[in-house]
């Protein structure tokens, strides 16, 4: 897929509706805008695939040389003002394009039938879904993001082994909408085995729409709680039993509150860690500047004096006029880590 057929953007005329036209309904106006936008997305797709191939060539050249250990690739990214995350996302897109086309699933010319987002979601779908989408694209049908999600939801809802047979059966019989069942499978995949089994037993007895929504929400909150707890130092130090706490929160219908509390706690811990790093760095820089300055730099000393309130162990920060001019006072005290006895041999 080194060459991708694509019309010259300079000869494309977008059929944009007149914003002041009174003959167009709101739906017609938005529909024509969507059609024009999809043309732009197809150009975005091709451009990003090409960029991914270029970046991949630069990266692979570095691998072959082996001396710089990727330093040349990173330098090239800095010169082109491309982040490392963005670069590898583009390389992944190029890899996906090669896999779909070189593997024979998708005809080269059929790439023109995808928007950028629909192509990315196709590349992230299962092989079975990719095959169905490729067949549609090869027949000349334009592939939208909505179409990819619909097919992916239908396949997941009908085949996911995490779902009880009763749910899959009712989905195949069109008694349950795939777009409601698919999120259930996604959330169940994040849970421990014992909780999955508990939810599946409940769904076997009540394979209806309301039960699915209820279990999906509960699974989502439990998943978020588990994810947040993994990085919470406060919980690790306290040695609490989160599983039992989660069961209790579920019993009193407070899973959402527990999940939100853990999420906020995770944010606070991360913020404090960043604050401590910046506080120490500012203190070091402040001290160095103070030693370098003197009576000949009165204005610099004024700036340093103003920053002093943020350098010491006691900090005062204004919350701004929206908070009535209130200030928050923080005290940073660095304590030694608690001594932990090694486990017996």
C-alpha positions in Angstrom: 0.0 0.0 0.0 2.8 2.4 -0.9 0.6 4.3 -3.3 -2.9 5.4 -2.3 -5.2 6.7 -5.0 -6.7 9.9 -3.9 -8.1 12.9 -5.9 -6.2 16.2 -5.8 -7.6 18.4 -3.0 -7.2 21.5 -5.1 -9.8 20.3 -7.6 -12.3 19.3 -5.0 -15.2 21.7 -4.6 -17.0 21.3 -1.3 -20.8 21.7 -1.6 -21.3 23.8 1.4 -24.8 25.0 2.2 -25.5 28.7 2.5 -25.8 29.5 6.3 -28.3 32.3 5.5 -30.6 30.2 3.2 -34.2 30.0 4.4 -35.0 27.1 2.0 -33.0 24.5 3.9 -34.2 22.9 7.0 -31.9 22.4 9.9 -31.6 18.7 9.2 -30.8 19.3 5.5 -28.2 21.9 6.5 -26.5 19.6 8.9 -26.6 16.6 6.5 -24.8 18.6 3.8 -22.2 19.8 6.3 -21.6 16.2 7.4 -21.1 15.1 3.8 -18.5 17.9 3.3 -16.8 17.0 6.6 -16.5 13.3 5.5 -14.5 14.4 2.4 -12.1 16.2 4.7 -11.7 13.2 6.9 -10.8 11.0 3.9 -8.0 13.4 3.1 -7.0 13.3 6.8 -6.8 9.5 6.7 -4.5 9.4 3.7 -2.3 12.1 5.0 -1.9 10.3 8.4 -1.2 7.0 6.7 1.5 8.6 4.6 3.0 10.3 7.7 2.9 7.1 9.6 4.9 5.4 6.8 7.5 8.2 6.8 7.8 8.0 10.6 8.1 4.2 10.4 10.9 4.6 7.9 12.8 7.0 10.1 12.4 4.7 13.1 13.4 1.5 11.2 16.5 3.3 9.9 17.5 3.9 13.5 16.9 0.3 14.4 19.2 -0.8 11.5 22.0 1.5 12.6 21.6 0.6 16.2 24.2 3.1 17.4 22.0 6.0 18.5 19.4 3.7 20.2 16.6 5.8 18.8 18.2 9.2 19.5 18.1 10.2 15.9 14.4 9.3 15.7 13.6 11.4 18.7 15.7 14.3 17.4 13.8 14.1 14.1 10.5 14.2 16.0 11.7 17.3 17.9 12.7 19.1 14.7 9.3 18.3 13.1 7.5 19.2 16.3 5.8 15.9 16.6 5.2 14.3 20.0 6.4 10.7 20.6 2.8 9.6 21.4 1.5 11.2 18.2 4.3 9.6 16.2 3.6 6.1 17.4 -0.1 6.6 16.8 0.6 7.4 13.2 2.9 4.5 12.8 0.2 2.2 14.2 -2.2 3.6 11.7 0.2 2.9 8.8 0.7 -0.7 10.2 -3.0 -1.2 10.3 -3.4 0.0 6.7 -0.7 -2.4 5.6 -2.2 -5.3 7.5 -5.7 -4.7 6.0 -4.5 -4.3 2.5 -1.4 -6.5 2.3 -3.3 -9.2 4.0 -5.8 -9.2 1.2 -8.8 -8.3 3.3 -9.2 -4.8 1.9 -8.6 -3.6 -1.7 -6.2 -0.7 -2.0 -8.8 1.6 -3.7 -11.3 0.8 -1.0 -9.4 2.9 1.5 -11.1 5.9 -0.2 -14.4 4.7 1.2 -13.3 5.2 4.9 -13.3 8.3 7.0 -10.3 8.7 9.2 -12.1 7.7 12.4 -14.0 4.8 10.8 -10.7 3.4 9.5 -9.0 3.6 12.9 -12.0 1.9 14.6 -12.0 -0.8 12.0 -8.3 -1.4 12.6 -9.1 -1.8 16.3 -12.0 -4.2 15.8 -11.9 -8.0 15.8 -10.9 -9.9 12.7 -14.5 -11.0 12.0 -15.7 -7.4 12.2 -12.8 -6.2 10.0 -13.8 -8.8 7.4 -17.5 -7.7 7.3 -16.4 -4.0 7.0 -13.9 -4.8 4.3 -16.5 -6.6 2.2 -18.8 -3.5 2.4 -15.9 -1.2 1.5 -14.8 -3.4 -1.4 -18.3 -3.3 -2.8 -18.1 0.5 -2.9 -20.1 1.4 0.2 -18.9 4.4 2.3 -17.9 3.3 5.8 -18.9 5.6 8.6 -17.9 5.4 12.3 -21.5 4.6 13.2 -21.5 1.6 10.8 -18.3 0.2 12.3 -19.7 0.6 15.8 -23.0 -1.0 14.9 -21.3 -4.1 13.4 -18.8 -4.3 16.3 -21.7 -4.1 18.8 -23.7 -6.8 17.0 -20.8 -9.2 16.8 -19.8 -8.6 20.5 -23.3 -9.0 21.8 -23.9 -12.2 19.8 -20.6 -14.0 20.5 -18.9 -12.7 23.6 -18.3 -15.7 25.9 -18.5 -13.4 29.0 -22.2 -13.0 28.5 -24.7 -15.7 29.6 -26.1 -17.8 26.8 -29.6 -16.3 27.6 -28.3 -12.8 26.7 -26.6 -13.9 23.5 -29.6 -15.8 22.4 -32.0 -12.9 23.0 -29.7 -10.6 21.1 -29.5 -12.9 18.1 -33.3 -13.0 18.1 -33.4 -9.2 18.1 -35.1 -9.1 21.5 -32.2 -7.1 22.9 -30.4 -4.2 21.2 -26.7 -4.9 20.6 -25.8 -1.3 21.4 -27.0 -1.9 25.0 -25.5 -5.4 25.3 -22.0 -4.6 24.0 -21.1 -2.2 26.8 -22.1 -4.9 29.3 -19.5 -7.3 27.8 -16.9 -4.5 27.8 -17.4 -3.7 31.5 -17.6 -7.4 32.6 -14.2 -8.0 31.0 -12.6 -5.6 33.5 -13.9 -7.4 36.6 -12.5 -10.3 38.7 -13.8 -13.7 37.9 -15.9 -14.1 41.0 -17.8 -10.9 40.4 -18.3 -11.8 36.8 -19.9 -15.1 37.8 -22.1 -13.4 40.3 -23.4 -10.9 37.7 -23.9 -13.7 35.2 -26.0 -15.7 37.6 -28.2 -12.6 38.1 -28.5 -12.1 34.3 -29.5 -15.7 33.7 -32.5 -15.3 35.9 -33.3 -11.8 34.6 -32.1 -11.5 31.0 -34.1 -8.3 30.4 -33.2 -4.7 29.3 -33.4 -3.1 32.8 -31.3 -5.8 34.4 -28.6 -5.4 31.7 -28.5 -1.7 32.3 -28.3 -2.2 36.1 -25.5 -4.7 35.8 -23.6 -2.6 33.3 -23.7 0.4 35.6 -22.6 -1.6 38.6 -19.8 -3.3 36.7 -18.6 0.1 35.4 -18.5 1.6 38.9 -16.7 -1.5 40.3 -14.2 -1.4 37.4 -13.4 2.3 38.0 -13.0 1.7 41.7 -10.6 -1.2 41.1 -8.6 0.8 38.6 -8.3 3.8 40.9 -7.4 1.7 43.9 -4.4 0.1 42.1 -2.5 3.4 42.3 -3.8 4.8 45.6 -0.9 4.7 48.1 -3.3 5.6 50.9 -5.2 2.4 50.4 -2.1 0.3 50.0 -0.6 1.7 53.2 -3.8 1.2 55.2 -4.2 -2.4 54.0 -8.0 -2.2 53.6 -10.2 -4.9 52.0 -11.6 -3.1 49.0 -13.5 -6.1 47.7 -15.6 -6.3 50.9 -16.0 -2.5 50.9 -17.2 -2.7 47.3 -19.8 -5.4 48.3 -21.0 -3.2 51.1 -21.3 -0.2 48.8 -23.2 -2.3 46.3 -25.6 -3.5 49.0 -26.5 0.0 50.1 -26.6 1.2 46.4 -23.6 3.5 46.8 -21.2 2.1 44.2 -21.2 5.4 42.3 -20.2 7.4 45.4 -17.4 4.9 46.2 -16.0 5.1 42.7 -16.2 8.9 42.7 -14.4 9.1 46.1 -11.6 6.8 44.9 -11.3 8.8 41.7 -11.0 12.1 43.5 -8.5 10.6 46.0 -6.4 9.4 43.1 -6.5 12.9 41.6 -5.5 14.4 45.0 -2.5 12.0 45.4 -1.3 12.7 41.9 -1.6 16.4 42.4 0.3 16.3 45.7 3.1 14.4 44.1 3.4 16.9 41.2 3.2 19.8 43.8 6.0 18.3 45.8 8.2 17.9 42.7 7.6 21.5 41.6 8.0 22.8 45.2 11.4 21.3 45.5 12.5 22.4 42.1 11.3 26.0 42.7 13.2 26.0 46.1 16.4 24.9 44.4 16.1 27.5 41.7 15.1 30.3 44.1 18.2 29.6 46.3 20.5 29.6 43.3 19.1 32.9 42.0 19.3 34.5 45.4 23.0 33.6 45.7 23.7 34.9 42.2 21.9 38.2 42.7 22.8 41.0 45.0 22.4 44.8 45.6 22.9 45.4 41.9 19.7 43.5 41.0 16.9 45.1 43.2 14.1 44.2 40.9 15.2 40.6 40.7 15.3 40.5 44.4 11.7 41.8 44.5 10.6 39.0 42.3 12.4 36.5 44.5 10.9 38.0 47.7 7.4 37.6 46.1 8.1 34.0 45.3 9.2 33.3 48.8 5.7 32.5 49.9 5.8 29.4 47.6 9.3 28.2 48.5 9.0 27.6 52.2 7.4 24.8 54.1 4.4 27.0 54.7 2.7 28.2 51.5 -0.1 30.7 51.0 -2.0 30.7 47.7 -4.8 33.0 46.7 -7.9 31.2 45.4 -8.9 34.3 43.3 -11.7 36.7 43.3 -14.3 34.1 42.4 -13.6 32.6 45.9 -14.0 35.9 47.6 -10.3 36.5 47.7 -9.8 33.6 50.2 -6.3 32.1 50.5 -5.4 28.5 51.2 -2.5 27.7 53.4 -0.5 24.5 52.9 2.3 23.1 55.0 4.7 20.6 53.6 6.5 18.4 56.0 8.8 15.8 54.6 8.8 12.7 56.8 11.0 9.7 56.7 9.4 6.5 55.3 8.1 4.1 57.9 10.5 1.3 58.5 9.1 -2.0 57.3 10.5 -5.2 58.7 11.5 -7.7 56.0 9.4 -10.8 55.8 10.7 -13.9 57.7 12.6 -16.4 55.5 
